[in-house]
Amino acid sequence: MKLQIVLEPSDEGGYTAIVPALPGCISEGDTRNEAIANIQEAVVLYLEPVEDDKNFASEAEYMDIAL
């Protein structure tokens, strides 16, 4: 999966990384590379299913879709 990020210098120093397609998925780093590594980790955590999300009705239908 490919996602576009916005990487911008922070006023306090370092960089802020934002994923526009994932509301609230924001991270920071002291360097560009650190900010990119941190936002990659944030995306993984953002997309990780929450334990409560696994409690669906017995008639729920599961499907895979391509992005």
Backbone atoms as SQL, in Angstrom:
CREATE TABLE atoms (id INTEGER PRIMARY KEY, chain TEXT, resi INTEGER, resn TEXT, atom TEXT, x REAL, y REAL, z REAL);
INSERT INTO atoms VALUES
  (1, 'A', 1, 'MET', 'N', 0.854, -1.168, 0.000),
  (2, 'A', 1, 'MET', 'CA', 0.000, 0.000, 0.000),
  (3, 'A', 1, 'MET', 'C', 0.900, 1.232, 0.000),
  (4, 'A', 2, 'LYS', 'N', 0.577, 2.183, -0.833),
  (5, 'A', 2, 'LYS', 'CA', 1.307, 3.441, -0.868),
  (6, 'A', 2, 'LYS', 'C', 0.400, 4.543, -0.347),
  (7, 'A', 3, 'LEU', 'N', 0.938, 5.373, 0.516),
  (8, 'A', 3, 'LEU', 'CA', 0.218, 6.524, 1.047),
  (9, 'A', 3, 'LEU', 'C', 1.078, 7.767, 0.869),
  (10, 'A', 4, 'GLN', 'N', 0.445, 8.852, 0.544),
  (11, 'A', 4, 'GLN', 'CA', 1.162, 10.112, 0.435),
  (12, 'A', 4, 'GLN', 'C', 1.277, 10.731, 1.816),
  (13, 'A', 5, 'ILE', 'N', 2.468, 11.259, 2.131),
  (14, 'A', 5, 'ILE', 'CA', 2.639, 11.989, 3.382),
  (15, 'A', 5, 'ILE', 'C', 3.020, 13.426, 3.072),
  (16, 'A', 6, 'VAL', 'N', 2.758, 14.292, 4.033),
  (17, 'A', 6, 'VAL', 'CA', 3.208, 15.677, 3.959),
  (18, 'A', 6, 'VAL', 'C', 4.277, 15.815, 5.022),
  (19, 'A', 7, 'LEU', 'N', 5.460, 16.245, 4.628),
  (20, 'A', 7, 'LEU', 'CA', 6.587, 16.410, 5.533),
  (21, 'A', 7, 'LEU', 'C', 6.950, 17.885, 5.531),
  (22, 'A', 8, 'GLU', 'N', 6.842, 18.508, 6.708),
  (23, 'A', 8, 'GLU', 'CA', 7.138, 19.933, 6.770),
  (24, 'A', 8, 'GLU', 'C', 8.019, 20.246, 7.972),
  (25, 'A', 9, 'PRO', 'N', 8.884, 21.250, 7.824),
  (26, 'A', 9, 'PRO', 'CA', 9.719, 21.654, 8.955),
  (27, 'A', 9, 'PRO', 'C', 8.848, 22.198, 10.087),
  (28, 'A', 10, 'SER', 'N', 9.195, 21.847, 11.312),
  (29, 'A', 10, 'SER', 'CA', 8.483, 22.355, 12.483),
  (30, 'A', 10, 'SER', 'C', 9.108, 23.669, 12.935),
  (31, 'A', 11, 'ASP', 'N', 8.300, 24.539, 13.496),
  (32, 'A', 11, 'ASP', 'CA', 8.802, 25.818, 13.996),
  (33, 'A', 11, 'ASP', 'C', 9.831, 25.621, 15.106),
  (34, 'A', 12, 'GLU', 'N', 9.656, 24.550, 15.895),
  (35, 'A', 12, 'GLU', 'CA', 10.547, 24.279, 17.020),
  (36, 'A', 12, 'GLU', 'C', 11.787, 23.497, 16.595),
  (37, 'A', 13, 'GLY', 'N', 11.895, 23.164, 15.333),
  (38, 'A', 13, 'GLY', 'CA', 12.984, 22.337, 14.833),
  (39, 'A', 13, 'GLY', 'C', 12.464, 20.950, 14.518),
  (40, 'A', 14, 'GLY', 'N', 13.177, 20.220, 13.710),
  (41, 'A', 14, 'GLY', 'CA', 12.730, 18.896, 13.309),
  (42, 'A', 14, 'GLY', 'C', 11.661, 18.976, 12.239),
  (43, 'A', 15, 'TYR', 'N', 10.909, 17.890, 12.102),
  (44, 'A', 15, 'TYR', 'CA', 9.906, 17.788, 11.043),
  (45, 'A', 15, 'TYR', 'C', 8.621, 17.178, 11.572),
  (46, 'A', 16, 'THR', 'N', 7.527, 17.576, 10.962),
  (47, 'A', 16, 'THR', 'CA', 6.219, 16.992, 11.233),
  (48, 'A', 16, 'THR', 'C', 5.795, 16.237, 9.987),
  (49, 'A', 17, 'ALA', 'N', 5.284, 15.027, 10.172),
  (50, 'A', 17, 'ALA', 'CA', 4.801, 14.205, 9.060),
  (51, 'A', 17, 'ALA', 'C', 3.315, 13.940, 9.261),
  (52, 'A', 18, 'ILE', 'N', 2.542, 14.129, 8.211),
  (53, 'A', 18, 'ILE', 'CA', 1.089, 13.974, 8.259),
  (54, 'A', 18, 'ILE', 'C', 0.665, 13.071, 7.112),
  (55, 'A', 19, 'VAL', 'N', -0.318, 12.202, 7.365),
  (56, 'A', 19, 'VAL', 'CA', -0.896, 11.367, 6.318),
  (57, 'A', 19, 'VAL', 'C', -2.309, 11.883, 6.058),
  (58, 'A', 20, 'PRO', 'N', -2.510, 12.669, 5.002),
  (59, 'A', 20, 'PRO', 'CA', -3.828, 13.264, 4.744),
  (60, 'A', 20, 'PRO', 'C', -4.951, 12.229, 4.614),
  (61, 'A', 21, 'ALA', 'N', -4.655, 11.033, 4.122),
  (62, 'A', 21, 'ALA', 'CA', -5.685, 10.012, 3.924),
  (63, 'A', 21, 'ALA', 'C', -6.116, 9.348, 5.231),
  (64, 'A', 22, 'LEU', 'N', -5.350, 9.560, 6.309),
  (65, 'A', 22, 'LEU', 'CA', -5.658, 8.953, 7.605),
  (66, 'A', 22, 'LEU', 'C', -5.806, 10.070, 8.641),
  (67, 'A', 23, 'PRO', 'N', -7.010, 10.586, 8.824),
  (68, 'A', 23, 'PRO', 'CA', -7.213, 11.712, 9.734),
  (69, 'A', 23, 'PRO', 'C', -6.617, 11.455, 11.124),
  (70, 'A', 24, 'GLY', 'N', -5.830, 12.413, 11.578),
  (71, 'A', 24, 'GLY', 'CA', -5.228, 12.306, 12.898),
  (72, 'A', 24, 'GLY', 'C', -3.926, 11.535, 12.937),
  (73, 'A', 25, 'CYS', 'N', -3.486, 11.014, 11.809),
  (74, 'A', 25, 'CYS', 'CA', -2.232, 10.259, 11.763),
  (75, 'A', 25, 'CYS', 'C', -1.093, 11.251, 11.517),
  (76, 'A', 26, 'ILE', 'N', -0.440, 11.633, 12.612),
  (77, 'A', 26, 'ILE', 'CA', 0.608, 12.655, 12.590),
  (78, 'A', 26, 'ILE', 'C', 1.772, 12.154, 13.438),
  (79, 'A', 27, 'SER', 'N', 2.979, 12.473, 13.024),
  (80, 'A', 27, 'SER', 'CA', 4.153, 12.131, 13.810),
  (81, 'A', 27, 'SER', 'C', 5.215, 13.196, 13.595),
  (82, 'A', 28, 'GLU', 'N', 6.295, 13.087, 14.357),
  (83, 'A', 28, 'GLU', 'CA', 7.385, 14.057, 14.268),
  (84, 'A', 28, 'GLU', 'C', 8.723, 13.342, 14.343),
  (85, 'A', 29, 'GLY', 'N', 9.765, 14.062, 14.025),
  (86, 'A', 29, 'GLY', 'CA', 11.120, 13.546, 14.169),
  (87, 'A', 29, 'GLY', 'C', 12.113, 14.684, 14.118),
  (88, 'A', 30, 'ASP', 'N', 13.280, 14.458, 14.702),
  (89, 'A', 30, 'ASP', 'CA', 14.320, 15.494, 14.711),
  (90, 'A', 30, 'ASP', 'C', 14.938, 15.678, 13.327),
  (91, 'A', 31, 'THR', 'N', 14.911, 14.614, 12.510),
  (92, 'A', 31, 'THR', 'CA', 15.437, 14.678, 11.145),
  (93, 'A', 31, 'THR', 'C', 14.348, 14.207, 10.182),
  (94, 'A', 32, 'ARG', 'N', 14.572, 14.443, 8.894),
  (95, 'A', 32, 'ARG', 'CA', 13.613, 13.962, 7.886),
  (96, 'A', 32, 'ARG', 'C', 13.462, 12.450, 7.974),
  (97, 'A', 33, 'ASN', 'N', 14.591, 11.744, 8.041),
  (98, 'A', 33, 'ASN', 'CA', 14.544, 10.281, 8.087),
  (99, 'A', 33, 'ASN', 'C', 13.830, 9.779, 9.336),
  (100, 'A', 34, 'GLU', 'N', 14.066, 10.423, 10.467),
  (101, 'A', 34, 'GLU', 'CA', 13.394, 10.016, 11.702),
  (102, 'A', 34, 'GLU', 'C', 11.892, 10.270, 11.609),
  (103, 'A', 35, 'ALA', 'N', 11.503, 11.396, 11.032),
  (104, 'A', 35, 'ALA', 'CA', 10.078, 11.705, 10.868),
  (105, 'A', 35, 'ALA', 'C', 9.409, 10.695, 9.942),
  (106, 'A', 36, 'ILE', 'N', 10.096, 10.297, 8.886),
  (107, 'A', 36, 'ILE', 'CA', 9.537, 9.314, 7.954),
  (108, 'A', 36, 'ILE', 'C', 9.407, 7.957, 8.637),
  (109, 'A', 37, 'ALA', 'N', 10.428, 7.541, 9.376),
  (110, 'A', 37, 'ALA', 'CA', 10.358, 6.267, 10.100),
  (111, 'A', 37, 'ALA', 'C', 9.225, 6.300, 11.132),
  (112, 'A', 38, 'ASN', 'N', 9.084, 7.427, 11.822),
  (113, 'A', 38, 'ASN', 'CA', 8.041, 7.546, 12.842),
  (114, 'A', 38, 'ASN', 'C', 6.641, 7.522, 12.237),
  (115, 'A', 39, 'ILE', 'N', 6.468, 8.155, 11.071),
  (116, 'A', 39, 'ILE', 'CA', 5.133, 8.162, 10.463),
  (117, 'A', 39, 'ILE', 'C', 4.810, 6.779, 9.906),
  (118, 'A', 40, 'GLN', 'N', 5.812, 6.039, 9.459),
  (119, 'A', 40, 'GLN', 'CA', 5.562, 4.667, 9.008),
  (120, 'A', 40, 'GLN', 'C', 5.055, 3.817, 10.171),
  (121, 'A', 41, 'GLU', 'N', 5.662, 3.973, 11.319),
  (122, 'A', 41, 'GLU', 'CA', 5.204, 3.247, 12.512),
  (123, 'A', 41, 'GLU', 'C', 3.802, 3.697, 12.918),
  (124, 'A', 42, 'ALA', 'N', 3.547, 5.003, 12.825),
  (125, 'A', 42, 'ALA', 'CA', 2.224, 5.536, 13.175),
  (126, 'A', 42, 'ALA', 'C', 1.147, 4.972, 12.255),
  (127, 'A', 43, 'VAL', 'N', 1.447, 4.819, 10.965),
  (128, 'A', 43, 'VAL', 'CA', 0.480, 4.264, 10.012),
  (129, 'A', 43, 'VAL', 'C', 0.163, 2.816, 10.377),
  (130, 'A', 44, 'VAL', 'N', 1.187, 2.046, 10.699),
  (131, 'A', 44, 'VAL', 'CA', 0.970, 0.643, 11.081),
  (132, 'A', 44, 'VAL', 'C', 0.055, 0.579, 12.307),
  (133, 'A', 45, 'LEU', 'N', 0.329, 1.404, 13.306),
  (134, 'A', 45, 'LEU', 'CA', -0.498, 1.414, 14.514),
  (135, 'A', 45, 'LEU', 'C', -1.906, 1.919, 14.218),
  (136, 'A', 46, 'TYR', 'N', -2.021, 2.916, 13.356),
  (137, 'A', 46, 'TYR', 'CA', -3.318, 3.479, 12.984),
  (138, 'A', 46, 'TYR', 'C', -4.193, 2.413, 12.335),
  (139, 'A', 47, 'LEU', 'N', -3.583, 1.596, 11.483),
  (140, 'A', 47, 'LEU', 'CA', -4.336, 0.602, 10.724),
  (141, 'A', 47, 'LEU', 'C', -4.495, -0.729, 11.465),
  (142, 'A', 48, 'GLU', 'N', -3.802, -0.876, 12.578),
  (143, 'A', 48, 'GLU', 'CA', -3.899, -2.118, 13.353),
  (144, 'A', 48, 'GLU', 'C', -5.295, -2.248, 13.938),
  (145, 'A', 49, 'PRO', 'N', -5.915, -3.395, 13.754),
  (146, 'A', 49, 'PRO', 'CA', -7.271, -3.540, 14.288),
  (147, 'A', 49, 'PRO', 'C', -7.274, -3.514, 15.815),
  (148, 'A', 50, 'VAL', 'N', -8.271, -2.880, 16.350),
  (149, 'A', 50, 'VAL', 'CA', -8.470, -2.832, 17.792),
  (150, 'A', 50, 'VAL', 'C', -9.215, -4.104, 18.193),
  (151, 'A', 51, 'GLU', 'N', -8.913, -4.641, 19.348),
  (152, 'A', 51, 'GLU', 'CA', -9.527, -5.890, 19.794),
  (153, 'A', 51, 'GLU', 'C', -11.055, -5.804, 19.740),
  (154, 'A', 52, 'ASP', 'N', -11.624, -4.659, 20.081),
  (155, 'A', 52, 'ASP', 'CA', -13.084, -4.494, 20.050),
  (156, 'A', 52, 'ASP', 'C', -13.646, -4.586, 18.634),
  (157, 'A', 53, 'ASP', 'N', -12.822, -4.294, 17.621),
  (158, 'A', 53, 'ASP', 'CA', -13.278, -4.335, 16.235),
  (159, 'A', 53, 'ASP', 'C', -13.535, -5.767, 15.763),
  (160, 'A', 54, 'LYS', 'N', -13.082, -6.749, 16.523),
  (161, 'A', 54, 'LYS', 'CA', -13.234, -8.142, 16.117),
  (162, 'A', 54, 'LYS', 'C', -14.558, -8.743, 16.577),
  (163, 'A', 55, 'ASN', 'N', -15.356, -8.007, 17.309),
  (164, 'A', 55, 'ASN', 'CA', -16.620, -8.512, 17.850),
  (165, 'A', 55, 'ASN', 'C', -17.781, -8.088, 16.961),
  (166, 'A', 56, 'PHE', 'N', -17.878, -8.704, 15.792),
  (167, 'A', 56, 'PHE', 'CA', -18.939, -8.387, 14.852),
  (168, 'A', 56, 'PHE', 'C', -20.085, -9.384, 15.014),
  (169, 'A', 57, 'ALA', 'N', -21.219, -9.027, 14.478),
  (170, 'A', 57, 'ALA', 'CA', -22.374, -9.921, 14.501),
  (171, 'A', 57, 'ALA', 'C', -22.045, -11.197, 13.732),
  (172, 'A', 58, 'SER', 'N', -22.681, -12.297, 14.108),
  (173, 'A', 58, 'SER', 'CA', -22.398, -13.586, 13.475),
  (174, 'A', 58, 'SER', 'C', -22.732, -13.576, 11.979),
  (175, 'A', 59, 'GLU', 'N', -23.652, -12.716, 11.553),
  (176, 'A', 59, 'GLU', 'CA', -24.000, -12.661, 10.134),
  (177, 'A', 59, 'GLU', 'C', -23.142, -11.657, 9.347),
  (178, 'A', 60, 'ALA', 'N', -22.126, -11.091, 9.989),
  (179, 'A', 60, 'ALA', 'CA', -21.246, -10.136, 9.308),
  (180, 'A', 60, 'ALA', 'C', -20.527, -10.824, 8.158),
  (181, 'A', 61, 'GLU', 'N', -20.333, -10.083, 7.081),
  (182, 'A', 61, 'GLU', 'CA', -19.658, -10.601, 5.892),
  (183, 'A', 61, 'GLU', 'C', -18.274, -9.994, 5.795),
  (184, 'A', 62, 'TYR', 'N', -17.275, -10.812, 5.562),
  (185, 'A', 62, 'TYR', 'CA', -15.909, -10.347, 5.438),
  (186, 'A', 62, 'TYR', 'C', -15.532, -10.311, 3.961),
  (187, 'A', 63, 'MET', 'N', -14.863, -9.236, 3.546),
  (188, 'A', 63, 'MET', 'CA', -14.459, -9.069, 2.139),
  (189, 'A', 63, 'MET', 'C', -13.081, -8.435, 2.100),
  (190, 'A', 64, 'ASP', 'N', -12.317, -8.740, 1.088),
  (191, 'A', 64, 'ASP', 'CA', -11.061, -8.066, 0.806),
  (192, 'A', 64, 'ASP', 'C', -11.301, -7.122, -0.355),
  (193, 'A', 65, 'ILE', 'N', -10.751, -5.919, -0.246),
  (194, 'A', 65, 'ILE', 'CA', -10.864, -4.964, -1.348),
  (195, 'A', 65, 'ILE', 'C', -9.449, -4.492, -1.710),
  (196, 'A', 66, 'ALA', 'N', -9.270, -4.105, -2.930),
  (197, 'A', 66, 'ALA', 'CA', -7.979, -3.579, -3.381),
  (198, 'A', 66, 'ALA', 'C', -7.998, -2.066, -3.248),
  (199, 'A', 67, 'LEU', 'N', -6.885, -1.543, -2.837),
  (200, 'A', 67, 'LEU', 'CA', -6.754, -0.088, -2.718),
  (201, 'A', 67, 'LEU', 'C', -5.792, 0.429, -3.749);
